[in-house]
Every structure is written in C-alpha cells, then in structure tokens.
Amino acid sequence: MKRSLLILCLLAGVTAGFAGGRTQMGAQVPSSPETQSLNLVASIPWVAGFAFLAGAEEVRVLAPYEMRHPPEYEIRPSDLVAVGEAEVVLYAGYERMAERLLEASENTTAVRVQVTTTHTREMLTSGVRAIAQALGTQEVAEKNLEQLLAFFDSWQAEMAAMGLDSSPVVAHVFQQQMLEDLGVRVVGTFGPGPVEPAKIAELVGFQPVLVVDNWHNEVAGGLSEVLPEVPVVSFVNSPGHEGTRTLPEVFRYNRDLLTKVWAERR
C-alpha cells in the first residue's frame, strides 16, 4: 500500500488555458512536472475527465468515447487484464461493468477511487482532489480547479444576464444539479424516462422560458411540441459528443450551445 500511494467571452479562453500538456485522443489534457507515470484505468470517459483535471497525463478508458451512454458498456476479457495490471482504478459505481471491475482489482495493490460524477462546484472539486491525492498531483489539480471554478463563475454571470436566475426553467433531472449550482431557477424536472402527458401539462403550467434536456437520453420531444416557442438545449455530461475529450471541453460545448440557441429564440 505504501508503494501504491507513492506512485500514486467573459472567460472564453478558460478551457484552452487548463494546464497544457500531452494530448489524449487529440484533446489537451492537464500535465505537470509533478505528474507521475502511472498505469491508470478509468471505467468511462466521464470518470476519465475528472482524472485529467486532477493532473493525469494518460488514462486507459474502458468504455469508448463514441458511446452515447458509456455506463452500459460490457467489460471484455482484455479490459479485465488491464484492470488487473493497473496501479490506480477509477470508477463511478453505477456502470454495468462496476461489479466485475472491482472483482478484477480486489486482489491487486491498485488504489481504487470512486468518483461522484455530478457537475456542481462542490462535487467536481471533491472528485478531482480525491484522484489527485492518489496520484500525488495536488498542485496541478488545484490550478485546474481554480480555472474551472472561474469558468463556472463566468458562466453563472452570463446566465444571470440572460435572466435565467429569475425566469422559470424546466430541465432533465440529470441536468438539474448543475443548473441550480449555476444559479438557474429550475422550477420543474422531467426524465429520465419518457415524459407522460400529465407531466407535460404540469411543466407547461410553469410557463418556462427554456427547456434543458440531456443529450445522453433525450426525452423532451413531446414537451417541445407543445412549447414550440420555447428554446430547447440538450446538454452533454460525459466527454465524447462532438469530439469532446475533457470536462472543460464539455462545459464549453454546453455554454456555447446555450448561447447560440438563446440568441436564436423566437
């Protein structure tokens, strides 16, 4: 264990400014002289995004970035071998593969870190710091967190300028926590399953100015049909869509999408 621990625009330019280093799948990822060369395995791209913010240079990601819903990935024998050889294993806990992943790593010296994949300032900070503690990359992690939190502060100010801090917004339940952390006035939620007529009627009664869906399982189609004048955006949670490979890229994508859709509203 001792050995394992040892190895262990407002702000338009913030995303590009995250401590630059080597690239992973073509995307800029954090790097630092203090970053250790580790055999690091992450279950899904979403968890890997936390690792890059924490200062990881390279991560073996089991689920493909191209999957729309990576937690459904079925683990393969070659993945089990990779997990068995890993020095650090990162996972969220809700993945279909989670049980087999933990079984594969339980008899090794690997450090296992479970990450809560929630996009609030508190949970992003907690997850990144937990991984940085395992990697020994606290300094670079804090620099990245400082820039990430500045981006969130900037985005919150932008949303307030749109009036989203006081006007009613309805959102997919998987986007609710992030939106509320950004000061958005979420008055109703829907999903993750299909939105039934009674629920649609309830949400329409709030007279929302914006509908925020979840790209990974979009279900707001019926709602948008009865609210044709209300802009709809589908936010992304996990890296992969539109070439995103890091969480800062995901947040920039969502912010740019909202800015575009809001400007085009009727």
C-alpha positions in Angstrom: 0.0 0.0 0.0 2.8 2.4 0.8 4.3 1.8 -2.6 0.9 2.4 -4.3 0.4 5.7 -2.5 3.8 6.9 -3.6 3.2 6.1 -7.3 0.1 7.2 -6.7 -16.2 35.7 -23.7 -16.3 36.5 -20.4 -13.8 33.8 -20.0 -13.7 32.4 -23.4 -10.1 31.3 -23.1 -10.5 29.4 -19.8 -11.0 26.0 -21.4 -7.8 26.3 -23.5 -5.9 27.6 -20.5 -6.1 24.5 -18.4 -2.6 23.4 -17.6 -1.5 22.2 -21.0 0.4 19.0 -21.6 0.3 16.0 -23.7 -2.8 15.1 -25.7 -5.2 12.3 -25.1 -7.3 11.3 -28.2 -6.4 14.7 -29.7 -7.6 16.8 -26.7 -5.5 19.0 -24.5 -5.1 17.4 -21.0 -3.5 18.6 -17.8 0.2 18.0 -17.2 2.7 19.0 -14.7 6.3 18.1 -13.7 4.9 16.5 -10.6 2.6 14.2 -12.6 3.7 10.6 -12.1 3.9 8.0 -14.9 1.1 5.6 -13.7 -0.8 2.7 -15.1 -4.2 4.4 -14.7 -7.5 2.8 -15.8 -10.9 4.6 -15.8 -14.2 2.8 -16.4 -15.9 5.5 -18.6 -14.9 8.8 -20.3 -16.8 10.8 -17.7 -14.6 9.5 -14.9 -11.5 10.0 -17.0 -12.5 13.6 -17.3 -12.1 14.0 -13.6 -8.7 12.3 -13.8 -7.3 14.7 -16.4 -8.4 17.7 -14.3 -6.6 16.0 -11.4 -3.4 16.0 -13.4 -3.3 12.6 -15.1 -1.4 12.5 -18.4 -2.6 9.3 -19.8 -5.7 7.2 -18.9 -6.8 3.8 -20.3 -10.6 4.3 -20.7 -12.6 1.1 -21.0 -15.8 2.4 -22.5 -15.4 4.0 -25.9 -15.8 7.8 -26.2 -18.2 7.2 -29.1 -20.9 5.5 -26.9 -23.9 7.7 -26.2 -24.4 6.0 -22.8 -21.0 4.6 -21.7 -22.2 3.1 -18.4 -23.9 0.4 -20.5 -20.6 -0.8 -21.8 -20.0 -4.5 -21.3 -16.5 -5.2 -20.0 -14.3 -7.5 -22.1 -11.6 -10.0 -21.1 -8.9 -7.7 -22.3 -10.3 -5.0 -20.0 -10.1 -7.3 -17.0 -6.4 -7.9 -17.8 -5.8 -4.1 -18.0 -7.6 -3.6 -14.6 -5.6 -6.4 -13.0 -2.4 -4.6 -14.1 -3.5 -1.1 -13.1 -1.9 0.9 -10.3 -5.0 3.2 -10.0 -8.6 2.2 -10.9 -11.2 4.9 -11.2 -14.9 4.2 -11.4 -18.3 5.8 -10.6 -20.2 2.8 -9.3 -23.3 2.8 -11.5 -21.6 1.3 -14.5 -22.9 -2.0 -15.8 -19.3 -3.2 -15.5 -18.7 -2.0 -12.0 -19.0 -5.3 -10.1 -16.6 -7.2 -12.5 -14.2 -4.2 -12.5 -14.0 -4.3 -8.7 -13.6 -8.0 -8.6 -10.7 -7.8 -11.1 -8.9 -5.3 -8.9 -9.6 -6.6 -5.4 -6.6 -8.9 -5.3 -4.1 -6.4 -6.6 -2.3 -3.5 -5.0 -4.2 -1.0 -7.1 -5.6 2.1 -5.4 -9.3 2.4 -6.2 -11.1 5.7 -6.3 -14.8 6.1 -6.7 -16.0 9.4 -8.2 -19.4 11.0 -7.9 -20.0 12.3 -11.4 -22.0 15.4 -10.5 -21.3 18.7 -12.1 -21.5 21.0 -9.2 -18.6 23.0 -7.9 -18.5 21.0 -4.7 -18.6 17.6 -6.3 -16.2 18.5 -9.1 -13.7 19.8 -6.5 -14.2 16.7 -4.3 -13.7 14.2 -7.1 -10.7 15.9 -8.6 -9.0 16.2 -5.2 -9.6 12.6 -4.4 -7.9 11.5 -7.6 -5.1 14.0 -7.1 -4.4 12.6 -3.7 -4.0 9.1 -5.2 -1.7 10.4 -8.0 0.3 12.9 -5.9 -0.7 15.7 -8.3 -2.4 18.1 -5.9 -0.6 21.2 -7.2 -1.7 20.9 -10.8 -5.2 19.8 -9.7 -5.6 23.0 -7.7 -4.5 25.1 -10.6 -7.0 23.4 -12.9 -9.8 23.7 -10.3 -9.1 27.4 -9.9 -9.6 27.9 -13.6 -12.6 25.6 -13.8 -14.4 27.4 -10.9 -13.6 30.8 -12.6 -15.3 29.4 -15.8 -18.3 28.4 -13.7 -18.5 31.8 -12.1 -18.3 33.4 -15.5 -21.0 31.2 -17.0 -23.2 31.9 -14.0 -22.9 35.6 -14.6 -23.8 35.0 -18.3 -26.9 33.0 -17.4 -28.0 35.7 -15.0 -27.6 38.3 -17.8 -30.0 36.1 -19.8 -32.5 36.2 -16.9 -32.2 32.5 -16.2 -31.7 33.2 -12.5 -35.2 34.6 -12.2 -37.2 33.2 -15.1 -38.7 29.7 -14.9 -36.6 26.9 -16.5 -37.5 23.2 -16.7 -34.8 20.6 -17.0 -33.9 16.9 -17.3 -33.3 15.5 -13.9 -29.7 14.7 -14.8 -29.0 18.4 -15.5 -30.8 19.8 -12.5 -28.0 19.9 -10.0 -25.5 21.7 -12.3 -28.1 24.2 -13.4 -29.1 25.1 -9.9 -25.4 25.3 -8.9 -25.1 27.9 -11.7 -27.9 29.9 -10.2 -30.6 28.9 -12.7 -34.2 28.9 -11.5 -35.3 25.3 -12.1 -39.0 25.1 -11.4 -39.6 21.6 -12.7 -37.8 18.5 -13.9 -38.5 15.6 -16.2 -37.0 12.2 -17.1 -35.0 10.1 -17.1 -37.9 8.0 -18.6 -40.4 9.2 -21.2 -42.4 12.3 -20.3 -46.1 11.4 -19.8 -48.9 13.7 -20.9 -49.8 14.6 -17.2 -46.1 15.6 -16.6 -46.1 17.6 -19.8 -49.2 19.5 -18.7 -47.5 20.2 -15.3 -44.4 21.6 -16.9 -46.3 23.7 -19.4 -48.1 25.3 -16.5 -44.8 26.7 -15.2 -44.5 28.7 -18.5 -40.8 28.0 -18.9 -38.5 30.2 -20.9 -36.0 27.4 -21.5 -36.0 23.6 -21.6 -32.8 21.8 -20.9 -32.7 18.1 -22.0 -29.9 15.5 -21.5 -28.2 14.5 -24.7 -27.4 11.0 -23.4 -31.1 10.2 -23.1 -33.2 12.9 -24.7 -36.9 12.8 -23.7 -38.1 16.3 -24.1 -39.6 15.8 -27.6 -43.2 15.8 -26.5 -42.6 18.9 -24.4 -41.0 20.9 -27.2 -44.0 20.0 -29.4 -46.4 21.8 -27.1 -44.0 24.7 -26.4 -42.7 25.5 -29.9 -41.7 29.0 -29.0 -39.5 27.9 -26.1 -35.8 27.1 -26.9 -34.6 23.6 -26.1 -30.9 22.7 -25.5 -29.5 19.2 -24.9 -26.6 19.4 -22.5 -23.8 16.8 -22.5 -22.5 15.2 -19.3 -19.7 12.9 -20.5 -16.9 13.6 -22.9 -17.3 12.1 -26.4 -20.0 14.1 -28.2 -18.8 16.4 -30.9 -15.2 15.4 -30.3 -15.1 16.5 -26.7 -12.4 14.6 -24.7 -12.2 16.6 -21.4 -14.7 18.1 -18.9 -13.7 21.7 -19.7 -14.5 20.9 -23.4 -17.9 19.6 -22.3 -18.7 22.7 -20.3 -17.5 25.0 -23.1 -19.7 23.0 -25.6 -22.8 23.3 -23.4 -22.1 27.0 -22.8 -21.7 27.8 -26.5 -24.8 25.7 -27.4 -26.9 27.6 -24.9 -25.6 31.0 -26.1 -26.4 30.1 -29.7 -29.9 28.7 -29.0 -30.7 31.6 -26.8 -29.7 34.1 -29.4 -31.9 32.4 -32.0 -35.0 32.1 -29.8 -38.2 33.5 -31.4 
